[in-house]
Amino acid sequence: MAVRLCSANYPLYAVTLLDDAHILVAGGGGKARTGVENAMEIFELQREGKKCVATSIHKHSTDPRAVMSLAAKSDGKGHLVAAGMDGKCQLFRITRSKETPDEGEQDADKEASRVNQAGKRGKKTGEREGGKRGRRKRGKKTKSAENEANLRKRKGSTGHKVERSTEVTDQTSSDYKVESLACVDTDFHKEDPFQKVVRFSRDGDIIATGGADGHVRVWKVPKLEKKLDIKAHLDEIDDLDISPSGNKIVSVSRDYHAYVWKVESGKREAELHWDREVPEKSYRIKAVRFGTSQEKKSTVQLYTMHIPARRERKPLPCYLTKWDAMKFVPVKTRSTGTELLSSLTVSDDGVFLGVGTGSGDTMIYVSWSLQKAHRVSEAHGIFVTGLSFLKNNAVTAELTSGAETALVSVSADHHVNLTPMRPRHMISTWFAIIGFLVLLVIVMVYLGQQGLI
């Protein structure tokens, strides 16, 4: 089952990992005057007894716009965060105002200082201080699931072209500072400008954006100077990703096409042709991600998520496909069932794929074989909007009681959940023990029938 890490008091649309024990989530109610706030929020992961929980330690208001796409990259000074709001992309830098000798350990002096500072401000210490910080009270839902689903469809946009400047409010804390570095218009759809996706290159030098107007745009970090503007598709771009080397971008669209672009020239290098005997335009690629091999960092794979173009009375299956990232030909395809897929991510070590569905399920697949390793049905009440794996290291193992991997998921249902997966050898051991016990019972019954015992 999924672990409920925490809840926000606004619908969530994006999540990304900042470091071993900190995640950043974002969302909101958009421009509609519903009383639902728009924000980015940092949560700290901690062990509370036998469970992993998340405590809010900093919230940054993005009113009047909801954050609908999100990407983060460490730059040595802190974390660069690119946030998509309507037809704009805003670049932030998040820094710690007080450095710790070891972020993986609790510092007693620092905790005591926090208690004293909070006491001076008159805050309740039960929410922020102590050896383990208390959990926030869960926010109540302020919109029905149906209204939130409608909001997700157009991501909080009102259909009016937004102004070029974006005002933000920083709710400061003693630990974190959020600084706005740049803000640019990244989508120019005539009726409804809407940036659907933003991705950093591995080196953090550029970001790529895509959205409602079908253009792939590449921007230099940190000033967001435009490097490329490619009229890539005839319809909305659903997703894109930058290759680990930073020289290629793959974009997928509702126009049923998926293209590979050269970053230096902006020229099209290839098109992804899904080699399946299916009627034309019966499927489209919903999401795309590059992944690198854990053993050989030079070995790059490409993964795509395929969904039916239309929902039939008898639901069609969805698929995952692994591609050769040099020749851009499909290598392996696996059906995921008839549940409509909504989101895709790849673990940092390239071992696992994380998948979310429209009904709120979360699934973990082995990347090389596309074999399903773990599934949690209805982890969320409605569709999964964002996914991010925790890093595969000792900190994660401690937080998750030794899980082989752990997938963080968010949804418009306001919840942040964790899907941990037990080590596969442990699962095999349990099956072996159960099988042995079943066999022993059968033997005993047989011997009893023969009068031998």
N, C-alpha and C positions, 0 to 999 in steps of 0.2 A: 504494500500500500504506500501511498505518497505521504510524506511528512509535511504538515502545515508549518512553514517557517514563520509566517507573519501575514498580516493583512494591511492594506492601505485603505484610506477613505476616499479613493478615487479609482476608476477603472485603469488597469495596467495594460500597456501595449508593447513594452520593450524591456529587456533585461540584458545586462552585460556584466562580466566579471572584472573587478578592478584589481584585486590581488587575491592571495590565498584565502582570506577570510572576509572579504568585503565585496558586496554586489551593489550595482546601481540599477534601479528600476525607474520607469517613467511612464507617464500617461496623463489622464485628466478628462475633463468634460468638454474641452474645446471652448469656442466663443459663446456658445449658447448659455444664456443666463439661468443656469439650473442650480447654482450654488455649489457645484462640484469643482474643486480646485484643480489646477494644472501644475504639475511638479515633477522634479527629479528627486530621488531620495536614496541616500546611502544606508545600507543595512550591514551590520556586523554579525557574522556567523559565530555562534558559541555553543559549547556543550552545556546543557542544563539537565543534570542527571544522566539519563541514558539517551536523551533526545538532542537533536540539533535544532536550535532556534535562531531567529534573526531579530536584532534590536535596531530600531531606527536611531542613527546617530547624527544625521544631517539631512535637512530638506531644503531644496532650492525651488522657489516659486518661478514658474514660467508663464504666468498669466500675461495676456489673455489667451494663450495658445497651449494646446496639449502637445506633448512630445509623442510622436507616432513612430519614429525610427531613431535608432541609437547605435553608436559605435564608440569604443574606447581604446586608447593606446597609451602605454607608458612612454614618457619622453625623457626620463631621467630627472626632471624637476617635479613631476607629479603625474597626473593622468590627463591626456587630451581627450575630450568628449565631444563628439559631433552629434547634434540633436536636430532631427527634422521636425519642423513645426509649420503646418500648412505648406506653402510653397517656398519656405526658407530653410536654410541650414545655419545653425549657430554653433560656433566652436568655443568650447570652454576649456579652462585648465583647472583641475581640482588638485589642491595641494594640502598637505598636512601642515598646520601651523606650528605643531610641536612634534619634532622627530623623536622616535623611540629607539633605544639601542637595538632592540630586536622586536620586530612587529609580531613575531609568532609567540612572544611570551608576555605575561602580565607584569607590569612594573608597579610595585607597591607604592613607591613615592608618587608616581604619576597619578595613580588612582586616588591617593589621599589628597593630592592637589585638586583633582576634579571635584571631590566631595566638598572641599572648602570653598571653591569657586562657586559651585552650584548653591551652596548654603547662603553665600552672600547675595546671590541673585534671587533667593527666596523660592527656588524650585524644589519640587519634591525629589528627595534623594532616592526614593524607591524605584524611579524610572531610569535613573542614569548612573548611580554610583554603587560601590560595593565590589566584592571580588568577582561577582557575576552580575551583569546588568539585568534589570527586570525587563519583561516583555511589554510592548505597548499594548494598550487595549485595542481590540479589533474595531476598525471603523465600520459603521453600518452602511449598507448599500443605499445609495441615494437615487438610483435609477433601476428600472426593471431590466432584466436580461435582454428583452427585445429592444428596448431603446438603446442599450449599450451596443448591441449587435449592429443596429443601424448606424450608430456613431462610428463603429469600427469600419464600416463599409466605405465611408468617406473621410475617416480619420479626423473628425472634429472640424472639418472645413465648412465654411459658410457660403462658398461660391463667389465671394468677392476677392478681388486682388488685394493682397496685403501691402502695407506700407513697407518701405525699405528698412526702417529702423525697428529694432525689437527691444522693448523695455522688459527687464527682468528684475526680480526682487530677490535678494540674497538673505536667507534666514541664517544668520551666522551661528556657529558653534565654537567651542573652545578648540576643536580639533581640526576642522576643515574650512578651507576657503575656496569659493567658486568664483573664478575670474572669467569674464567674457572677453575673448580675443578677437573675434570677427563674426560678421553675420552677412550672408549673401542670399539673393534670390536664386534658387536652384531649379525651379519649375515654373514654366510660363504657359500653362494651359489657359486658354482664353476664358473658360467658364469656371474652372475649379482647380487652381494650382495646388499641387499636392505631391510633396516628396515622399515616396513610399519606402525608399531604402538608401542607406549610406554605409559605405565600407571603407576602412583604412587599409592602406598597403601594409605589408609586414614591417617595413622599415619606418612607417609613419610619415613619410614625406608627402604623400598625396592621399586624398580621399576621392571616391567616386560616388556620384549620386544618380538616382533615376526615379522617375515618377510618372505623373499623368500625361505629360506631353510627349512621352516616348523618346526623350533625349537622354543619352548618357553623357554626363559632364564630369570632368576631372579637374580637381582643384589642388593648388599647392598649399601645403601647411607651413606656417600657421596663419598667413594673411588671407587665405582662401582666394588667391589669384587664379583666374581661370586658365587652365592649361589646354583643355580639349572640350569641344562641344560637338557631339556626334548625333546626327538625326538617325537614331538606331532602329526605331520601330514605328509602326503605324498606329499602335495602341499603347495603353499603359504598360510600363515596365513593372513586373511583379517582383523581380529580384535581380541582383547582380553580385559578382564577387571578383576580387583581384587575385591573380595567381601569386603564389609565394615569392616568385622572383620579381614581381611587380611590373612585368612587361606585357601582361595580357589581362583583359577584362572579359568575362562572360556575362551576357545579359539575356534575360528571358522575359517574354511579354505575352499579353493577352492576344496578340496577333498570331499566336501559334508558332512563332519563330524563336530560336535561341542562337545567338551569334557570339563569335569570338573576335575581339577587337585588339589591335596593337596599340599599346599605350603611347608610344612615341609618335606615331603618325596618325592614329585615329582610323586607320584603314581596317576593313573587315578581313580577317584571316581565314575563318571557317564558319560553317553552320553545323549545329548539332542535329543529326538525323537519327531519330529513334527507330532502330531496325525492328519494328514489330508489325505484324500483319493486322493492322487495325485501320478502319476507315479514316480518310484524311480529316483532320480537324475534330476528331472525336476525343482526343486528349491534348492537353497542353502542359508545359513544364511550369510548375508553381514556384519552385525554389531551386537554387543552385549554390553549391559550396565546394571549394577546393579543400583538400586534406593532404597532409604529408605523412609519410611512413615513420613510425617510431624508430625502426632500425636504420633505415636509410633516408636521411632528410632530403636527399636529392630526388627520391621517388615521390612523384606527385600524382594524386588521383583527383578526379572530379566526380561529384555526386549530384544527381538531380532527382527531384520529386515530381511525379506525374499524377495529375488528377483528371477525371473526366471533364470534358468541356461543358456537358449538361448533366443534370441529375435525372436519370431515367426512373421509371416506375420500379424496375428491377435494377438496383444499384450496381454499377460496374466497379471492378476492383481498382485500387490505386497502386502505384508502383514506385520502387526505388531503383535507380540505375547507377552503376559505376562505369566511368568512362576512362579511356586512356587519355591522359592529359597532354600527350605529345601529338598523337594522331587525331584526337577528338572523335574516337569511334567507341561505341558501347562495348563493354566487356562483360557485364553481368546485369541481369534485371531480376527483381524479386517482387512478387505481389505482397502488399501489406494488408489486404482485406478490403472490404467495401466501405469502411469508415473514411470519410473525406479527410484528407491530410491538410493541415494548415500551416505548419512551420517545420524548419529543418535546421540542424546545427551539427558541427563536427567537433570532437574533442581535440584539445591542443596536441595530443600525441598521435592523433590520426587513427586511433584504434576503434572508436565508437561513433555511431551516428545517433543523434537525438531527434525524435520525431514527435510532433504534436498533432492532434486531430480536432476536427470540428465539434466533436462531442465531448472534448475535454480529456481524452486519453493521452498518456505519455508513454513512449516506447523507446527502447534502446536496442540498436542493431550493431552487430560486429561489422566493421567497415569492409574488411577484405572479402568476406563471404556473403554479406548482406543477410546474415542469419539473425533472426530475432532472438535477443538474449533476455529481454525483460519487458513486461508491459503492466501498466497500472490503468485499469479502466476507470473512467470518470474521476481522474485526479482533480479536475476542475469541473465546475457546474456548466460552463459553456466553453467555446473554442479556445484553444491555446494560442496566445498571441506572440509569445517570445520564449526562447530557450537559450540556456548557456550551461555548459559543463563546468564543474569545478575542476581545478587542476589535479592531476594524478600525482600526489605527493603525500608526505607524512602528515601535513596539516589536515588535508582532506580525510585521510584515514582516521585521524583522531576525532574529527568532527562527526564522522559518519559511522563510527564503531567498526572500522575496517572494511568499508564498502570498496569494491573494485573500481567503481566509478559512481558519480552522482550527478544528476541532471536537475538544474534549477528551471522552473517553469513559471510563467505569469499568464494571467488571463484578465479579460474584462470583468470577471467575477470578483476582482479586487485582491485576490489571494496570490501569495508567493509560496510555491510548493517545492519540495525536494524529492526526487525519485532516486533513492540509492539502490545499487545493485550489488548483491552479495557476490563474493568471488566465485567464479564458475566452478572451480574445483571443489568448493564447499557444497555447492548445489549437487554436484555429481556424487559426492560422498553421502549426502542424505538420501539420494535416490538408491545408492548401493545398499545402505542400511535398511531402508524400507523394503527393497527387493529381497534382501536376505531374510527379513522377518516374515514376509509373505511366503517365501519358499519354505521356511521352517514350519509354518502353520500347515501348509499343504502336505508336507511330509508327515507331520504328526497325525493329521486327519487320515491319511492313507494307511499309516501303520495301525491306527486304531481300528479302521475298518477290516484290516487283515487279522486283527486279534493279536498283534505282536506287542502291543503295549496296553 
